[in-house]
């Protein structure tokens, strides 16, 4: 009998199935799952096999690589295997740097003009990062004298459509908003009208600043029209090998203005890469030019 006594025995993944799936995931999504991650892959796909009525991973692989599967299942697989761990104001020193170092000169140059500040949250997951950026920029502008209009827009991209849906909804469990500074929680969060539901939603004024859209880092080029002043690409490059990371950062930099700022996660390094970025502080780079 399987879990819960329903008579369903969880299938095991063969070496061949593991290799086929990991090769497909690497080629199409750039995520490298080593063989020791087989149990993780099995665990994330068991429920999917059950929902499809399949009894083996071989059956699932045959479906995935069929014409119908390639058309219909790829997005679902990506959503199942992607890791969307993130938090509001994760790595807070980046937001302090944005507030104290980047925003003062950018505000002086752009406030009172129709020109917007362009920021890209690449690999935005479920939206906590772009909303943290938006809160930082909007709150800084609200504290400046003169009441000048300060326009900014944030592009938030990710490969996981389910994560993007969460960002678009802008609804989060109240517990997850604890890292947000109290004055910003008061200004930018709306409580659920149902007192029994412990979730909050980002206010519409802030939601209007962010555009969520799908983007796969493995695409040959990124269909982005704006030149960005700032790019956040944090805690996603660790899933790629050196050559892939170099290629991804190079493509991102094509959309970063000369002198623009590029943030990476605390566990990531761009050391020894042939890219147009210069390290100015740990995890913070500027583009040459």
Backbone bond lengths (Angstrom), bond angles and torsions (degrees), N, CA, C in turn:
res aa  C-N    CA-C-N  psi(-1)  N-CA   C-N-CA  omega(-1)  CA-C   N-CA-C  phi
1 X - - - 1.469 - - 1.519 109.98 -
2 X 1.327 115.94 141.30 1.447 120.37 178.53 1.509 111.73 -84.69
3 X 1.345 117.66 -174.17 1.449 121.76 179.97 1.512 110.97 -54.85
4 X 1.341 116.07 135.39 1.454 120.88 178.59 1.510 113.29 76.81
5 X 1.378 117.87 2.74 1.449 120.33 176.84 1.514 114.12 75.37
6 X 1.327 119.17 27.27 1.458 120.89 -176.71 1.524 112.01 -94.55
7 X 1.320 116.77 2.40 1.446 119.01 176.45 1.517 114.14 76.76
8 X 1.334 117.08 18.11 1.466 120.67 -179.66 1.517 108.86 -107.20
9 X 1.318 117.31 114.70 1.457 122.18 179.33 1.518 109.10 -90.00
10 X 1.329 115.70 125.84 1.459 119.04 -178.81 1.522 109.62 -65.85
11 X 1.325 118.35 126.11 1.465 120.32 -179.16 1.519 111.64 -72.96
12 X 1.307 115.12 154.92 1.456 121.83 175.83 1.520 109.18 -102.01
13 X 1.300 116.00 147.78 1.460 121.86 -178.98 1.532 109.33 -89.59
14 X 1.310 116.61 127.30 1.462 120.00 177.94 1.525 110.10 -77.24
15 X 1.341 115.52 166.09 1.462 119.73 177.19 1.525 110.89 -58.59
16 X 1.324 115.82 -41.38 1.461 119.73 -178.63 1.533 110.85 -65.33
17 X 1.342 116.51 -44.68 1.467 119.86 179.00 1.525 110.80 -61.91
18 X 1.327 116.35 -43.18 1.460 121.03 179.81 1.524 110.69 -59.94
19 X 1.330 116.38 -44.89 1.459 120.14 179.52 1.520 112.49 -64.44
20 X 1.329 116.00 -43.84 1.485 119.48 -179.93 1.522 111.04 -61.79
21 X 1.317 116.89 -45.08 1.458 120.60 -177.85 1.527 111.51 -68.10
22 X 1.322 116.74 -44.82 1.469 119.41 -178.62 1.526 111.16 -65.60
23 X 1.332 117.38 -38.61 1.464 120.08 177.02 1.529 111.22 -63.40
24 X 1.323 116.49 -41.86 1.469 120.78 179.47 1.521 110.64 -64.03
25 X 1.323 116.40 -43.77 1.472 120.75 -178.46 1.523 110.61 -65.03
26 X 1.327 117.09 -40.95 1.461 120.16 178.71 1.524 111.19 -65.59
27 X 1.320 116.83 -46.36 1.462 121.05 -176.69 1.520 112.30 -65.52
28 X 1.322 117.14 -39.77 1.463 120.30 -172.86 1.520 114.29 -95.13
29 X 1.340 117.00 -28.84 1.454 119.57 -175.83 1.520 113.24 -119.12
30 X 1.333 116.60 -10.81 1.462 120.03 179.27 1.510 114.47 78.55
31 X 1.317 117.63 1.94 1.468 121.33 -178.28 1.524 108.81 -88.64
32 X 1.324 115.95 121.67 1.461 120.54 -177.97 1.525 109.66 -98.14
33 X 1.320 115.29 108.94 1.461 121.36 177.13 1.520 107.99 -101.62
34 X 1.312 116.70 113.88 1.460 120.27 178.72 1.513 110.19 -72.06
35 X 1.324 115.65 165.09 1.468 120.34 -176.63 1.528 111.74 -57.54
36 X 1.344 116.69 -33.58 1.466 118.59 -179.70 1.528 112.77 -68.17
37 X 1.341 116.76 -8.81 1.466 120.91 176.27 1.538 111.59 -90.99
38 X 1.326 116.72 10.37 1.467 119.24 -177.27 1.529 111.27 -59.33
39 X 1.330 116.84 -42.09 1.471 119.85 -178.96 1.529 110.80 -62.42
40 X 1.334 116.31 -37.94 1.462 120.59 177.24 1.521 110.59 -63.11
41 X 1.329 115.93 -44.94 1.464 121.00 -179.94 1.530 110.16 -63.97
42 X 1.335 116.60 -43.91 1.466 120.57 176.91 1.526 111.06 -56.85
43 X 1.327 115.33 -49.06 1.456 120.45 -176.65 1.517 112.98 -59.98
44 X 1.322 116.04 -39.82 1.462 119.60 -177.61 1.530 112.59 -75.66
45 X 1.335 117.14 -19.93 1.458 119.97 -177.51 1.530 114.21 -102.26
46 X 1.337 118.14 -12.30 1.465 119.80 -177.44 1.528 112.01 -57.17
47 X 1.327 116.83 -46.77 1.469 120.11 -178.20 1.520 110.41 -63.87
48 X 1.338 116.77 -35.35 1.461 120.49 179.05 1.525 110.68 -65.95
49 X 1.326 117.29 -42.95 1.466 119.98 177.22 1.524 110.47 -59.01
50 X 1.324 115.67 -42.63 1.458 120.50 -179.90 1.530 110.97 -61.46
51 X 1.349 115.87 -44.85 1.469 119.28 -177.80 1.523 111.90 -66.12
52 X 1.350 116.46 -27.57 1.466 120.58 178.28 1.527 112.09 -89.13
53 X 1.338 116.42 -4.38 1.458 119.92 -179.45 1.513 113.19 71.78
54 X 1.324 117.08 27.82 1.465 121.24 -178.19 1.518 110.81 -99.24
55 X 1.341 116.23 145.62 1.456 120.83 -174.29 1.519 113.80 -105.78
56 X 1.323 117.42 -2.90 1.462 119.06 -179.76 1.525 109.67 -152.30
57 X 1.324 115.00 157.98 1.462 119.79 175.92 1.529 110.96 -71.39
58 X 1.328 116.78 -26.43 1.462 119.59 175.49 1.518 110.18 -62.36
59 X 1.337 115.81 -43.02 1.461 120.35 177.11 1.526 110.46 -61.89
60 X 1.336 116.09 -39.90 1.466 119.76 179.10 1.534 110.80 -66.09
61 X 1.333 116.92 -43.06 1.466 120.43 179.00 1.524 111.07 -61.80
62 X 1.323 116.13 -42.62 1.466 119.65 179.23 1.528 110.22 -60.24
63 X 1.339 116.12 -39.72 1.470 120.15 177.58 1.525 110.92 -68.13
64 X 1.338 117.08 -47.12 1.469 121.56 -177.87 1.523 111.31 -57.33
65 X 1.336 117.42 -40.20 1.459 120.68 -175.87 1.528 113.11 -90.76
66 X 1.308 116.88 3.34 1.467 119.73 173.38 1.519 109.32 -78.51
67 X 1.319 116.46 166.04 1.465 120.34 179.64 1.528 111.00 -58.59
68 X 1.323 116.67 -42.47 1.463 120.71 179.32 1.531 110.97 -66.39
69 X 1.332 116.41 -43.27 1.460 120.38 -178.21 1.521 112.65 -65.12
70 X 1.332 115.85 -42.73 1.465 119.12 178.75 1.530 110.98 -60.98
71 X 1.320 115.13 -30.63 1.464 120.03 -178.82 1.529 111.97 -82.34
72 X 1.335 116.64 -36.24 1.466 119.90 -169.00 1.531 114.92 -110.11
73 X 1.327 118.58 -22.73 1.459 119.60 -168.88 1.532 113.92 -103.25
74 X 1.329 117.12 -18.48 1.456 120.03 -173.72 1.535 112.21 -57.94
75 X 1.323 116.56 -45.37 1.467 120.83 -178.75 1.519 111.11 -63.91
76 X 1.334 116.80 -41.30 1.462 120.67 179.07 1.521 110.60 -63.61
77 X 1.331 117.23 -43.15 1.461 120.89 178.16 1.521 110.71 -60.03
78 X 1.330 116.67 -44.21 1.463 120.18 179.82 1.522 111.02 -60.17
79 X 1.321 116.54 -44.27 1.461 120.02 179.97 1.528 111.91 -63.27
80 X 1.332 116.79 -31.87 1.456 120.43 -178.51 1.518 112.75 -76.26
81 X 1.318 117.51 -35.19 1.473 118.69 -172.97 1.535 113.07 -98.19
82 X 1.340 117.59 -12.27 1.462 118.79 -178.56 1.523 110.49 -74.76
83 X 1.323 115.24 146.03 1.457 121.84 178.04 1.522 108.49 -101.65
84 X 1.331 116.63 117.93 1.463 120.39 -175.45 1.522 111.73 -112.13
85 X 1.336 115.99 35.77 1.467 120.65 179.20 1.519 109.36 -70.72
86 X 1.311 115.96 120.83 1.457 120.74 176.91 1.516 108.05 -159.23
87 X 1.322 116.07 170.00 1.457 121.41 -179.91 1.525 108.94 -145.09
88 X 1.303 116.08 158.98 1.454 119.78 168.50 1.537 108.83 -65.84
89 X 1.311 115.77 135.60 1.466 123.17 177.22 1.528 112.38 54.23
90 X 1.336 115.40 36.60 1.463 120.50 174.22 1.526 108.83 -64.58
91 X 1.330 116.76 138.57 1.470 122.14 -174.55 1.530 109.52 54.98
92 X 1.328 116.50 67.96 1.471 121.83 -170.18 1.520 114.89 -59.94
93 X 1.336 117.84 -21.87 1.472 118.10 -179.95 1.524 111.51 -63.80
94 X 1.343 117.91 -26.11 1.464 119.81 176.70 1.527 111.47 -67.09
95 X 1.312 116.14 -38.00 1.468 119.61 179.80 1.528 111.09 -75.35
96 X 1.329 116.52 -31.08 1.461 119.56 173.16 1.531 110.12 -66.07
97 X 1.338 116.60 -40.04 1.472 120.27 178.01 1.532 110.37 -65.59
98 X 1.324 116.40 -41.55 1.463 120.44 176.54 1.527 110.33 -58.51
99 X 1.323 116.41 -46.94 1.477 121.53 -177.27 1.523 112.61 -69.14
100 X 1.326 117.15 -45.01 1.467 120.66 -169.09 1.525 114.13 -91.49
101 X 1.339 116.79 -28.79 1.470 119.88 -173.99 1.527 112.00 -109.30
102 X 1.319 117.69 -46.53 1.464 120.24 -172.91 1.527 113.51 -84.73
103 X 1.324 116.82 -44.73 1.458 118.96 -172.62 1.539 114.55 -67.84
104 X 1.338 120.55 -38.33 1.471 118.12 -178.82 1.529 114.50 -54.29
105 X 1.346 120.77 -52.25 1.462 118.42 178.74 1.524 113.56 -70.01
106 X 1.330 117.30 -33.67 1.468 120.33 178.49 1.524 110.73 -66.69
107 X 1.333 116.58 -40.75 1.461 120.54 177.62 1.523 110.08 -64.24
108 X 1.329 117.08 -44.44 1.475 120.55 179.87 1.517 111.63 -58.79
109 X 1.338 116.11 -36.25 1.461 119.97 -176.83 1.528 112.99 -81.76
110 X 1.328 117.37 -34.04 1.464 120.19 -169.92 1.524 114.74 -105.64
111 X 1.322 118.06 -26.40 1.470 120.00 -176.95 1.524 110.31 -60.90
112 X 1.310 115.64 137.07 1.460 120.51 -179.47 1.508 113.93 83.06
113 X 1.345 116.91 3.37 1.468 121.83 176.91 1.531 107.62 -117.99
114 X 1.326 116.92 162.99 1.476 118.37 176.54 1.527 113.17 -78.80
115 X 1.323 117.20 -3.96 1.463 120.43 -176.65 1.521 110.78 -76.49
116 X 1.332 117.89 128.61 1.470 120.03 -179.68 1.528 112.08 -91.86
117 X 1.309 114.54 156.07 1.454 122.53 167.25 1.522 107.44 -83.52
118 X 1.338 117.31 127.73 1.464 121.74 -177.83 1.535 109.82 -105.30
119 X 1.328 116.01 124.32 1.463 122.00 179.29 1.530 108.11 -128.82
120 X 1.334 115.68 140.42 1.466 121.11 179.23 1.517 109.34 -119.83
121 X 1.318 116.22 121.47 1.457 122.56 170.91 1.524 107.25 -98.48
122 X 1.329 115.98 94.72 1.465 121.49 -178.27 1.528 108.05 -85.57
123 X 1.337 116.56 136.59 1.466 121.71 -173.22 1.528 109.23 59.60
124 X 1.331 115.35 59.13 1.467 122.18 -172.58 1.515 113.58 -79.49
125 X 1.341 117.77 -8.13 1.471 122.43 -178.54 1.530 110.06 53.90
126 X 1.329 117.62 -128.47 1.464 121.57 -172.94 1.528 113.69 -90.32
127 X 1.330 117.25 10.95 1.456 120.36 168.89 1.510 117.42 102.28
128 X 1.337 117.68 -5.68 1.463 118.68 -178.26 1.532 111.81 -61.91
129 X 1.333 117.14 -37.95 1.461 119.41 -179.49 1.530 112.31 -65.15
130 X 1.341 120.10 -54.78 1.466 117.95 -179.66 1.525 113.81 -60.92
131 X 1.331 117.73 -33.75 1.461 118.33 177.30 1.532 111.11 -69.96
132 X 1.326 117.68 -34.09 1.466 120.38 175.15 1.528 110.87 -64.45
133 X 1.331 115.99 -40.79 1.469 120.45 176.88 1.530 110.11 -62.44
134 X 1.334 115.93 -46.27 1.458 120.76 -178.41 1.524 111.70 -62.46
135 X 1.322 116.66 -42.17 1.465 119.75 177.56 1.524 111.14 -61.75
136 X 1.329 116.22 -42.68 1.464 120.38 -179.16 1.522 110.85 -62.13
137 X 1.334 116.81 -46.80 1.467 120.55 -177.88 1.524 111.69 -68.11
138 X 1.329 116.30 -44.74 1.464 119.36 -176.78 1.526 111.14 -68.92
139 X 1.327 117.27 -40.18 1.460 119.51 -179.05 1.527 110.88 -68.24
140 X 1.324 116.57 -38.61 1.466 119.35 176.10 1.528 109.87 -58.98
141 X 1.331 117.04 -47.72 1.469 120.58 -178.42 1.527 110.95 -62.63
142 X 1.332 117.58 -34.94 1.473 120.40 -177.58 1.518 112.27 -68.42
143 X 1.331 116.80 -20.52 1.462 120.50 -178.79 1.533 113.15 -90.19
144 X 1.327 117.35 -7.58 1.460 120.37 -176.48 1.526 110.92 -82.72
145 X 1.294 115.74 144.25 1.462 120.75 179.03 1.526 110.78 -74.33
146 X 1.309 115.34 154.44 1.460 120.19 175.35 1.510 113.79 100.09
147 X 1.343 117.16 -21.40 1.457 120.54 176.58 1.518 114.75 62.43
148 X 1.335 117.01 30.18 1.468 119.33 179.28 1.526 110.25 -70.66
149 X 1.322 115.55 144.99 1.463 119.57 175.14 1.515 109.46 -70.41
150 X 1.316 115.20 135.96 1.459 121.32 179.83 1.518 107.48 -127.27
151 X 1.319 115.85 108.78 1.454 121.08 -176.66 1.532 110.29 -93.04
152 X 1.300 115.74 132.84 1.468 120.09 172.06 1.521 108.46 -146.40
153 X 1.315 115.28 150.93 1.468 119.58 174.02 1.519 109.10 -136.41
154 X 1.301 114.28 149.54 1.460 121.34 -175.65 1.519 108.78 -124.60
155 X 1.324 115.98 124.01 1.457 122.07 172.65 1.523 106.94 -92.67
156 X 1.327 117.09 125.37 1.463 122.21 -179.10 1.523 108.28 -120.40
157 X 1.328 116.94 114.55 1.463 120.78 -175.98 1.517 111.16 -121.54
158 X 1.328 114.85 151.86 1.462 120.63 176.06 1.521 108.54 -160.83
159 X 1.315 116.13 161.59 1.467 121.24 178.68 1.524 111.35 -87.94
160 X 1.337 117.25 -18.54 1.464 121.23 -177.23 1.521 110.38 -91.81
161 X 1.322 116.46 114.40 1.468 119.91 -179.62 1.531 111.39 -69.28
162 X 1.324 117.57 -31.45 1.469 119.37 178.35 1.524 110.27 -68.65
163 X 1.334 117.19 -36.97 1.472 120.42 176.24 1.528 110.40 -66.07
164 X 1.321 116.61 -41.67 1.466 120.19 178.32 1.524 111.33 -62.55
165 X 1.325 116.80 -36.97 1.469 120.27 177.77 1.529 110.81 -61.11
166 X 1.333 116.91 -39.15 1.462 120.04 177.23 1.525 110.59 -63.72
167 X 1.338 116.17 -44.39 1.456 119.25 178.16 1.515 112.37 -61.70
168 X 1.326 116.43 -41.52 1.467 120.45 178.87 1.521 111.68 -63.52
169 X 1.309 117.33 -37.18 1.468 120.21 179.34 1.519 110.96 -70.13
170 X 1.357 116.62 -31.98 1.475 123.02 179.20 1.520 112.00 59.88
171 X 1.326 116.87 28.27 1.467 122.29 178.28 1.532 108.06 -110.53
172 X 1.352 115.99 129.38 1.456 120.97 -176.57 1.528 110.30 -138.23
173 X 1.338 117.41 147.78 1.472 119.37 172.17 1.527 109.64 -57.87
174 X 1.308 115.55 137.54 1.469 119.76 -176.44 1.528 111.83 -56.61
175 X 1.322 116.86 -33.89 1.466 121.42 -178.98 1.528 111.33 -59.11
176 X 1.336 116.93 -34.54 1.464 120.47 -177.26 1.523 112.83 -72.98
177 X 1.322 117.45 -14.37 1.468 120.15 -176.84 1.524 112.77 -90.56
178 X 1.335 117.81 3.41 1.461 120.43 -177.79 1.532 113.98 -59.01
179 X 1.359 119.81 -34.09 1.473 118.00 178.50 1.538 114.27 -68.59
180 X 1.323 118.18 -13.47 1.465 120.94 179.35 1.524 108.82 -71.26
181 X 1.333 119.29 129.73 1.467 120.78 178.40 1.531 111.12 -53.77
182 X 1.340 117.49 142.64 1.474 121.11 -174.97 1.520 114.21 -53.22
183 X 1.342 117.49 -41.66 1.460 119.71 -178.44 1.528 111.63 -65.32
184 X 1.327 116.92 -29.57 1.462 120.42 177.57 1.524 111.25 -79.95
185 X 1.336 116.70 -35.66 1.475 118.59 175.13 1.524 109.86 -59.06
186 X 1.312 116.25 -41.23 1.465 121.02 -179.33 1.524 111.49 -65.23
187 X 1.329 116.59 -38.23 1.461 121.80 -174.09 1.525 113.41 -83.55
188 X 1.339 117.38 -33.27 1.462 119.52 -167.12 1.528 115.48 -116.53
189 X 1.319 119.17 -2.16 1.464 120.64 -177.65 1.522 110.57 -114.42
190 X 1.330 115.85 138.78 1.460 122.27 174.83 1.533 108.42 -112.50
191 X 1.313 116.65 130.78 1.462 120.90 177.50 1.529 110.44 -77.70
192 X 1.315 115.12 152.47 1.457 120.64 175.27 1.526 109.84 -65.55
193 X 1.317 117.03 138.05 1.473 120.75 179.57 1.524 111.79 -65.78
194 X 1.326 115.93 -23.50 1.461 120.58 176.20 1.537 107.91 -85.52
195 X 1.342 118.47 111.45 1.471 120.22 -176.21 1.519 113.63 -63.93
196 X 1.318 117.60 -16.10 1.467 120.64 179.73 1.531 112.39 -82.26
197 X 1.332 116.61 -13.29 1.467 120.47 179.74 1.522 109.53 -99.94
198 X 1.315 115.78 119.86 1.457 121.74 -176.23 1.526 110.48 -95.01
199 X 1.318 115.44 60.71 1.459 118.33 174.35 1.524 109.42 -133.96
200 X 1.321 114.54 165.09 1.461 121.20 -178.25 1.524 108.52 -133.09
201 X 1.326 115.87 163.15 1.456 120.80 176.08 1.520 109.49 -129.95
202 X 1.332 115.48 143.30 1.458 120.74 176.38 1.524 109.04 -67.97
203 X 1.332 116.83 140.71 1.464 120.66 -177.31 1.537 110.18 -64.28
204 X 1.340 117.28 149.95 1.471 120.54 -176.34 1.523 113.70 -61.63
205 X 1.330 118.01 -30.89 1.466 120.10 179.81 1.528 111.60 -60.37
206 X 1.331 115.97 -34.05 1.462 119.86 179.16 1.528 111.05 -83.88
207 X 1.328 116.10 -37.59 1.467 119.38 178.89 1.523 111.30 -59.29
208 X 1.326 116.71 -33.38 1.468 120.48 -177.83 1.519 112.74 -68.58
209 X 1.328 117.23 -13.72 1.466 121.25 -178.74 1.530 112.48 -84.70
210 X 1.326 116.88 -10.03 1.465 120.19 -170.07 1.523 110.71 -119.95
211 X 1.329 115.90 134.11 1.460 122.40 175.25 1.528 108.49 -113.02
212 X 1.320 116.48 115.05 1.459 121.16 177.41 1.525 109.15 -92.44
213 X 1.336 115.74 134.11 1.465 118.77 176.71 1.526 110.40 -154.96
214 X 1.316 114.33 157.66 1.469 122.18 -179.54 1.526 110.44 -75.61
215 X 1.335 115.60 137.99 1.466 120.63 171.68 1.517 108.87 -154.52
216 X 1.326 115.52 133.59 1.457 123.13 178.08 1.523 108.10 -105.34
217 X 1.326 117.03 119.17 1.464 121.17 179.92 1.529 112.59 -56.46
218 X 1.330 117.72 -23.60 1.456 120.53 -176.85 1.530 112.89 -82.04
219 X 1.334 117.87 -6.11 1.465 119.86 176.64 1.527 110.14 -61.61
220 X 1.339 116.36 150.61 1.468 120.26 -176.21 1.519 112.65 -66.61
221 X 1.327 117.05 -29.58 1.470 121.13 173.84 1.521 108.08 -150.54
222 X 1.321 115.52 161.10 1.456 120.97 -177.73 1.525 109.07 -107.39
223 X 1.310 115.08 125.65 1.466 120.93 -176.34 1.532 109.93 -82.31
224 X 1.323 114.68 72.30 1.459 122.46 -178.52 1.532 108.15 -120.20
225 X 1.320 116.85 124.50 1.462 119.92 -176.54 1.528 113.07 -86.79
226 X 1.337 116.63 -35.06 1.464 119.57 -173.81 1.534 111.84 -74.65
227 X 1.321 115.19 150.83 1.454 121.82 165.96 1.515 106.98 -92.05
228 X 1.321 116.61 123.55 1.453 121.18 -173.40 1.533 111.73 -87.65
229 X 1.329 114.75 143.50 1.465 120.49 171.99 1.522 110.54 -84.00
230 X 1.324 116.27 -31.79 1.470 122.13 -175.68 1.525 108.51 -144.01
231 X 1.328 115.93 137.34 1.466 121.13 172.99 1.518 109.21 -125.47
232 X 1.328 116.17 128.44 1.459 123.05 169.43 1.520 107.12 -102.21
233 X 1.326 116.70 118.78 1.470 121.07 174.13 1.520 106.81 -134.45
234 X 1.317 115.52 84.17 1.461 120.70 -167.08 1.525 112.02 -118.82
235 X 1.335 114.03 134.69 1.474 121.38 172.05 1.521 113.68 61.77
236 X 1.325 115.70 31.10 1.467 120.06 173.63 1.525 110.93 -125.90
237 X 1.327 117.50 -29.19 1.465 120.95 -178.42 1.526 112.11 -66.46
238 X 1.323 117.31 -20.11 1.473 120.64 -179.64 1.520 112.33 -63.44
239 X 1.329 117.81 -16.12 1.465 120.61 -178.20 1.530 112.72 -87.91
240 X 1.328 117.73 -1.00 1.463 121.53 -175.59 1.520 110.52 -116.28
241 X 1.335 116.00 154.92 1.458 118.60 176.17 1.531 109.44 -78.99
242 X 1.327 116.53 175.47 1.462 121.06 -171.43 1.528 112.22 -58.82
243 X 1.332 116.84 -47.94 1.464 119.77 -177.86 1.529 111.57 -64.16
244 X 1.323 115.64 -41.19 1.465 118.93 178.95 1.528 111.21 -65.40
245 X 1.350 115.94 -41.74 1.469 119.70 177.59 1.523 110.68 -59.87
246 X 1.328 116.18 -45.34 1.466 120.08 179.86 1.522 110.72 -59.95
247 X 1.320 116.55 -43.45 1.456 121.67 -179.88 1.525 111.45 -64.01
248 X 1.327 116.56 -43.27 1.466 121.17 -179.61 1.526 110.78 -64.34
249 X 1.319 116.49 -48.05 1.475 120.02 -178.96 1.525 110.14 -63.11
250 X 1.323 117.10 -38.86 1.468 120.54 177.78 1.526 110.44 -59.98
251 X 1.332 116.99 -44.36 1.469 120.65 179.47 1.523 111.07 -66.27
252 X 1.328 117.47 -40.25 1.465 120.50 177.25 1.530 110.85 -61.83
253 X 1.316 115.57 -41.55 1.469 120.09 -176.91 1.531 113.17 -66.28
254 X 1.313 117.22 -22.28 1.464 119.80 175.74 1.522 111.27 -62.40
255 X 1.317 116.43 -20.46 1.467 121.22 -177.86 1.532 111.92 -108.98
256 X 1.331 116.86 13.82 1.462 122.30 177.98 1.517 109.49 -109.41
257 X 1.321 116.37 130.83 1.464 120.41 179.98 1.522 110.60 -63.90
258 X 1.330 118.76 148.97 1.467 120.16 169.92 1.525 109.97 -54.85
259 X 1.321 116.79 132.17 1.455 120.85 -176.11 1.511 113.57 85.35
260 X 1.357 117.20 -3.90 1.458 121.16 178.85 1.514 111.77 -72.09
261 X 1.327 115.84 162.17 1.462 122.55 -174.11 1.525 110.99 -104.63
262 X 1.332 115.65 140.98 1.461 123.22 -176.86 1.527 107.85 -128.78
263 X 1.338 116.74 119.95 1.464 122.41 179.43 1.526 110.21 -104.11
264 X 1.340 116.50 137.76 1.466 121.73 170.67 1.532 108.21 -122.88
265 X 1.338 116.20 169.56 1.454 120.52 -179.15 1.523 112.48 -75.34
266 X 1.331 116.29 163.53 1.463 121.03 -174.45 1.523 112.32 -65.84
267 X 1.326 118.00 -22.67 1.470 120.50 -179.47 1.527 111.91 -96.13
268 X 1.325 117.42 8.91 1.463 121.57 -175.64 1.530 110.76 -114.20
269 X 1.315 114.89 150.78 1.459 120.86 177.39 1.523 109.20 -141.71
270 X 1.322 115.67 144.19 1.460 121.24 176.10 1.528 110.41 -105.44
271 X 1.325 116.67 20.57 1.464 122.28 -176.90 1.523 111.14 -59.52
272 X 1.320 115.24 136.41 1.474 123.97 175.43 1.519 113.53 71.69
273 X 1.309 118.61 10.75 1.458 120.30 177.35 1.523 110.17 -87.60
274 X 1.315 115.90 142.09 1.464 121.32 176.46 1.524 108.25 -86.57
275 X 1.322 115.70 80.19 1.463 122.72 -175.43 1.529 108.99 -135.24
276 X 1.337 118.64 158.15 1.475 121.12 -176.45 1.523 113.19 -86.53
277 X 1.334 116.94 44.34 1.456 121.12 -179.25 1.521 110.60 -122.54
278 X 1.318 115.55 145.62 1.460 121.93 178.38 1.521 109.17 -121.97
279 X 1.324 116.74 130.38 1.459 121.72 179.67 1.517 110.02 -72.78
280 X 1.349 115.97 127.73 1.466 118.88 177.20 1.526 111.71 -114.96
281 X 1.309 116.69 -25.43 1.464 123.73 173.03 1.515 106.29 -150.67
282 X 1.330 118.59 158.81 1.463 118.42 176.85 1.534 110.95 -51.91
283 X 1.330 115.82 126.20 1.476 125.92 178.36 1.529 113.51 72.76
284 X 1.338 119.09 6.80 1.468 121.20 -179.24 1.534 108.72 -128.24
285 X 1.335 115.42 126.18 1.454 122.32 -176.72 1.529 110.01 -126.68
286 X 1.347 115.44 157.83 1.463 119.60 169.36 1.523 108.40 -124.14
287 X 1.325 115.13 151.74 1.453 120.49 -179.57 1.518 109.96 -82.75
288 X 1.322 115.80 137.16 1.462 121.15 178.22 1.518 110.90 -61.23
289 X 1.314 114.77 152.44 1.462 119.16 174.58 1.510 113.03 113.34
